[in-house]
Structure formats: C-alpha cells, structure tokens
Amino acid sequence: MNTAMIKRQHEDILALIDEIDDSLDPTYLQENAFQVSLKLGSLAGKLMIHLNTEDQHLYPRLLADDNSAATTKRFITEMEDITKVFNNYKTRYNSANAIKENIVRFISETENLFNALRKRIEKEESQLLPLLK
C-alpha cells in the first residue's frame, strides 16, 4: 500500500483541525458558529473517509503480518475509542445553536478532542505507517 494517500489525508485533517482551532474564541464563535459547524461537518467527512481507507487498505495488510498484528490491533482499539468520542462530540455540537448554547464547554471539548486527534495522527505516522516497509 502506498502511504502517500494516508499521509495526504492526515495533512487535510490536520489543516482543518488547525482552521477550526483558530476559531476557538468566544466572540468569534458567537458570530460565526454556523461557519464553524460547517467545518466540523467537513472534518467529520474527512475522518470517515480516512477511517474507511484504514479499514479497507491499511489494517488488513498489517494484520496479515505476524510482526505488526499486535500493534495494529492496539491501534484499531484506540481508534474505536476516539471515534466514539468524536461521534458523541459531533452529535452534541451538530448545529450553530448547539455551539452557541455553551461556547466555553465547546471550546474545551474541541481542544481536548483535537489534541487527541493530533496525537493519534502523530502515532500513526511514527509507529504504524513504518510497519508497511
């Protein structure tokens, strides 16, 4: 498998995370919650495509190799947990009004979630993708 596609998806996800992260100001959110909610929808779509790519192309290959199977299973389990957290977050903040109703909580949860996603992508790049070589 060519890791370039996975790395490009990582870059796209991180760029969108950074863009949303730059919007995490109470005043800005009060006025632009709709635009932020659209970006969250875009992020959710990019994450789903990325997860499908991993499930269909990356994990099967790594699971077939005895040297990488245990690590891959750990990554799969970790991603399932992150996906649950993301889906709950996305459900909670599925509209501009939901964001505006509790901006402080939205900012805090967004920062925590984005930190987890950044760490996950970093781990994939440094620990998982090298297993393909």
Backbone bond lengths (Angstrom), bond angles and torsions (degrees), N, CA, C in turn:
res aa  C-N    CA-C-N  psi(-1)  N-CA   C-N-CA  omega(-1)  CA-C   N-CA-C  phi
1 M - - - 1.456 - - 1.519 109.90 -
2 N 1.291 115.01 138.30 1.452 122.01 177.02 1.530 108.91 -80.78
3 T 1.309 115.86 120.41 1.469 119.55 -178.04 1.529 112.43 -77.38
4 A 1.310 117.88 -8.71 1.466 120.67 -178.10 1.524 111.56 -59.64
5 M 1.332 117.40 -38.76 1.456 120.18 -179.40 1.540 110.37 -65.77
6 I 1.322 116.94 -43.21 1.461 121.29 178.72 1.532 109.56 -62.49
7 K 1.317 116.84 -45.56 1.467 120.82 -179.53 1.526 111.38 -64.34
8 R 1.321 117.57 -37.66 1.467 120.62 177.48 1.521 110.07 -65.03
9 Q 1.337 116.75 -41.17 1.456 119.97 177.00 1.525 110.51 -62.74
10 H 1.325 116.51 -41.22 1.469 120.05 176.39 1.522 110.75 -58.31
11 E 1.325 116.14 -45.94 1.468 120.49 -179.96 1.529 111.18 -60.36
12 D 1.331 116.44 -43.30 1.465 120.68 -179.88 1.529 111.43 -64.30
13 I 1.336 116.01 -42.79 1.461 120.86 179.54 1.524 110.01 -64.53
14 L 1.331 116.50 -46.32 1.468 119.82 -179.32 1.522 111.64 -64.30
15 A 1.316 117.82 -37.61 1.464 120.52 178.68 1.531 110.64 -63.56
16 L 1.319 116.86 -41.31 1.455 120.36 179.30 1.530 111.05 -70.19
17 I 1.317 116.95 -38.32 1.467 120.70 175.12 1.527 109.80 -59.61
18 D 1.318 116.88 -45.92 1.467 120.49 179.26 1.529 111.36 -61.83
19 E 1.322 115.73 -40.28 1.462 120.44 179.87 1.536 110.92 -63.02
20 I 1.322 116.21 -45.20 1.466 119.96 178.61 1.527 109.85 -68.00
21 D 1.322 115.44 -40.84 1.468 120.66 179.57 1.530 111.09 -56.76
22 D 1.317 116.67 -37.58 1.465 121.28 178.59 1.530 112.36 -67.29
23 S 1.332 116.85 -14.44 1.467 122.11 -178.82 1.521 112.62 -94.37
24 L 1.318 117.68 0.40 1.463 120.62 -173.00 1.529 112.36 -82.64
25 D 1.303 113.86 64.55 1.458 123.02 176.21 1.532 106.74 -127.73
26 P 1.326 118.17 129.04 1.472 119.72 -176.26 1.530 114.75 -52.70
27 T 1.307 116.96 -43.84 1.463 119.88 -179.37 1.522 110.90 -66.04
28 Y 1.319 115.73 -45.32 1.465 119.83 178.83 1.528 110.43 -60.74
29 L 1.329 116.89 -45.46 1.462 120.67 -178.11 1.530 111.68 -63.86
30 Q 1.299 117.19 -37.43 1.463 120.24 179.50 1.525 110.29 -59.23
31 E 1.319 116.65 -36.43 1.464 121.55 -176.85 1.527 113.48 -93.00
32 N 1.343 117.21 -22.62 1.469 120.39 -171.47 1.522 113.12 -128.85
33 A 1.307 117.28 27.04 1.473 120.56 -177.70 1.523 111.90 -60.25
34 F 1.324 117.14 -34.81 1.469 119.44 -179.80 1.527 111.07 -62.65
35 Q 1.334 117.13 -46.08 1.465 120.49 179.41 1.529 110.87 -62.64
36 V 1.324 116.39 -39.10 1.461 120.24 178.63 1.525 110.00 -65.85
37 S 1.329 117.09 -40.06 1.469 119.62 179.00 1.529 111.04 -64.08
38 L 1.324 116.81 -35.20 1.468 120.13 175.84 1.532 111.00 -64.78
39 K 1.324 116.04 -40.93 1.466 120.16 178.17 1.526 111.14 -65.76
40 L 1.324 116.81 -36.54 1.468 119.77 175.92 1.524 110.81 -63.99
41 G 1.319 116.34 -38.04 1.471 119.96 175.85 1.509 111.37 -63.57
42 S 1.311 116.50 -40.65 1.454 121.16 177.08 1.532 111.00 -64.24
43 L 1.324 116.05 -42.52 1.464 120.59 177.38 1.524 110.39 -61.10
44 A 1.322 116.82 -44.18 1.468 120.44 178.66 1.530 110.69 -58.95
45 G 1.316 117.05 -41.86 1.463 120.82 178.28 1.521 112.13 -64.09
46 K 1.322 116.35 -44.65 1.468 120.15 179.46 1.531 110.96 -64.22
47 L 1.323 116.36 -38.90 1.470 119.36 178.39 1.526 111.03 -65.62
48 M 1.332 117.26 -40.52 1.465 119.97 179.77 1.531 110.92 -64.07
49 I 1.314 117.17 -42.33 1.465 120.51 177.32 1.521 110.09 -61.95
50 H 1.329 116.08 -43.38 1.459 120.85 -179.83 1.528 110.77 -63.24
51 L 1.311 117.50 -45.47 1.465 121.03 179.85 1.529 111.03 -62.65
52 N 1.327 116.84 -40.17 1.463 120.35 177.19 1.526 111.42 -64.24
53 T 1.315 116.51 -39.44 1.465 120.81 177.39 1.522 110.30 -61.31
54 E 1.326 116.17 -46.09 1.465 119.98 178.79 1.522 111.07 -62.56
55 D 1.330 116.35 -45.76 1.462 120.46 -177.98 1.522 112.61 -63.53
56 Q 1.317 117.12 -37.49 1.460 120.79 -175.05 1.530 113.99 -88.54
57 H 1.325 117.34 -30.48 1.462 119.14 -171.31 1.525 114.82 -119.82
58 L 1.314 117.38 -38.78 1.458 120.79 -174.14 1.528 112.39 -84.98
59 Y 1.317 116.31 -56.54 1.463 119.90 -173.97 1.536 113.63 -62.50
60 P 1.329 119.10 -43.64 1.469 117.17 -179.58 1.537 113.03 -57.69
61 R 1.300 116.07 -39.99 1.470 119.57 179.89 1.530 110.88 -66.66
62 L 1.327 116.83 -44.12 1.461 120.29 -178.54 1.525 112.11 -71.23
63 L 1.322 117.46 -33.51 1.464 120.53 178.41 1.523 112.18 -69.54
64 A 1.324 116.43 -25.82 1.469 120.91 179.99 1.525 112.55 -75.00
65 D 1.323 116.70 -14.74 1.468 121.86 -178.78 1.527 109.04 -100.36
66 D 1.327 116.94 120.68 1.471 120.71 -178.80 1.524 112.63 -58.32
67 N 1.321 117.52 -29.67 1.466 121.12 -178.38 1.526 113.27 -73.11
68 S 1.309 116.92 -22.65 1.467 119.59 -177.03 1.526 113.68 -117.42
69 A 1.308 118.96 -4.32 1.465 121.75 -173.85 1.534 112.76 -61.72
70 A 1.324 118.44 -45.68 1.467 120.67 -177.61 1.526 111.33 -63.95
71 T 1.318 116.37 -44.69 1.464 120.38 178.03 1.522 110.56 -62.11
72 T 1.313 116.16 -42.65 1.459 120.94 -179.29 1.521 111.04 -63.04
73 K 1.322 117.59 -42.79 1.470 120.93 178.44 1.529 110.40 -60.89
74 R 1.319 116.89 -39.59 1.466 121.12 178.11 1.532 110.30 -63.31
75 F 1.317 116.10 -43.40 1.464 120.31 178.72 1.527 111.01 -63.57
76 I 1.312 117.24 -39.96 1.464 121.12 179.59 1.523 110.13 -62.22
77 T 1.322 116.74 -46.08 1.462 121.02 179.82 1.523 111.20 -62.83
78 E 1.329 116.71 -44.71 1.465 120.45 178.60 1.525 110.97 -60.35
79 M 1.330 116.87 -41.40 1.456 119.90 -177.97 1.511 110.96 -69.24
80 E 1.320 117.77 -33.56 1.468 119.96 175.97 1.521 110.25 -60.25
81 D 1.330 116.78 -41.12 1.468 120.94 178.95 1.524 110.97 -65.20
82 I 1.324 116.75 -45.14 1.466 120.59 179.91 1.530 110.21 -64.43
83 T 1.317 116.79 -38.68 1.461 120.95 179.37 1.522 110.90 -62.86
84 K 1.323 117.47 -41.49 1.470 120.59 177.53 1.532 110.21 -61.27
85 V 1.322 116.40 -45.70 1.466 120.47 179.54 1.523 109.83 -61.43
86 F 1.334 117.14 -44.72 1.463 120.57 -179.52 1.529 110.72 -63.20
87 N 1.328 117.20 -44.41 1.465 119.69 -178.95 1.525 111.57 -63.23
88 N 1.319 117.59 -40.16 1.469 120.32 176.70 1.527 110.62 -64.08
89 Y 1.318 116.01 -42.84 1.465 121.98 177.77 1.529 110.09 -60.14
90 K 1.320 116.50 -49.03 1.469 121.44 -177.96 1.523 110.68 -62.15
91 T 1.329 117.37 -38.39 1.463 121.14 177.31 1.528 110.83 -65.64
92 R 1.320 115.82 -41.38 1.467 121.06 -178.33 1.533 111.14 -66.96
93 Y 1.318 117.41 -34.97 1.471 121.72 -176.16 1.527 111.06 -118.02
94 N 1.319 115.57 51.19 1.458 120.45 -175.29 1.529 114.16 -86.51
95 S 1.335 116.56 5.91 1.468 119.31 179.08 1.525 109.71 -152.23
96 A 1.308 114.43 165.13 1.466 120.09 177.18 1.527 110.27 -61.86
97 N 1.319 116.57 -40.38 1.468 119.42 179.83 1.525 111.39 -63.05
98 A 1.309 117.33 -39.71 1.470 120.73 179.24 1.528 110.62 -63.40
99 I 1.310 116.58 -37.02 1.470 120.70 177.60 1.525 109.42 -67.75
100 K 1.328 116.66 -46.49 1.465 121.06 -176.62 1.524 112.96 -67.83
101 E 1.324 117.26 -27.58 1.464 120.57 -177.44 1.527 112.69 -63.01
102 N 1.327 116.79 -30.78 1.454 119.25 178.59 1.527 109.07 -149.60
103 I 1.301 114.95 73.68 1.462 121.81 -175.05 1.525 111.58 -60.64
104 V 1.317 117.87 -41.88 1.462 120.34 -177.60 1.527 110.37 -62.48
105 R 1.322 116.73 -44.99 1.466 120.61 178.12 1.524 110.53 -64.83
106 F 1.344 116.82 -42.47 1.461 120.88 178.00 1.528 110.68 -56.87
107 I 1.309 116.69 -46.98 1.469 120.61 -179.69 1.527 110.12 -60.81
108 S 1.306 117.47 -47.71 1.465 121.47 -178.63 1.531 111.44 -61.31
109 E 1.329 116.96 -48.08 1.462 120.36 -179.68 1.523 111.64 -65.74
110 T 1.314 115.95 -37.07 1.466 119.78 179.04 1.522 110.60 -64.91
111 E 1.318 116.69 -45.81 1.466 119.98 178.86 1.527 111.26 -60.98
112 N 1.319 117.68 -43.64 1.466 120.99 179.23 1.528 111.60 -63.86
113 L 1.322 116.25 -45.62 1.458 120.72 -179.89 1.526 111.02 -64.02
114 F 1.320 116.49 -44.96 1.460 119.75 -178.44 1.526 111.34 -65.77
115 N 1.313 117.42 -35.90 1.467 119.63 175.17 1.529 110.58 -62.29
116 A 1.327 116.95 -41.60 1.466 120.72 177.92 1.525 111.19 -64.30
117 L 1.326 116.93 -41.16 1.471 120.12 179.18 1.529 111.44 -66.86
118 R 1.320 116.68 -40.87 1.472 119.70 177.76 1.535 110.79 -62.03
119 K 1.325 116.08 -44.75 1.470 119.79 179.00 1.519 110.94 -63.17
120 R 1.322 116.50 -39.69 1.461 120.31 179.23 1.517 110.85 -62.71
121 I 1.303 116.86 -46.50 1.463 120.29 -179.97 1.520 110.25 -63.01
122 E 1.313 116.71 -41.13 1.469 120.65 177.42 1.534 110.63 -60.23
123 K 1.328 116.95 -43.17 1.463 120.90 178.59 1.528 111.67 -65.20
124 E 1.326 116.43 -40.08 1.465 119.07 177.70 1.519 110.37 -61.36
125 E 1.326 115.89 -43.79 1.468 120.43 -178.33 1.529 111.61 -67.05
126 S 1.334 117.22 -38.83 1.463 119.72 -173.54 1.529 113.77 -92.21
127 Q 1.325 118.13 -26.48 1.462 119.95 -174.58 1.520 114.69 -116.23
128 L 1.329 117.98 -36.95 1.461 120.01 -174.13 1.520 112.76 -89.54
129 L 1.315 116.83 -52.10 1.469 119.22 -177.29 1.524 113.28 -60.35
130 P 1.344 119.75 -36.33 1.462 118.78 177.03 1.531 113.91 -60.83
131 L 1.323 117.76 -20.76 1.459 120.97 178.33 1.529 112.42 -67.55
132 L 1.308 116.73 -17.44 1.472 120.61 -179.93 1.524 112.33 -76.36
133 K 1.312 117.44 -13.75 1.461 119.91 -174.81 1.506 112.10 -86.47
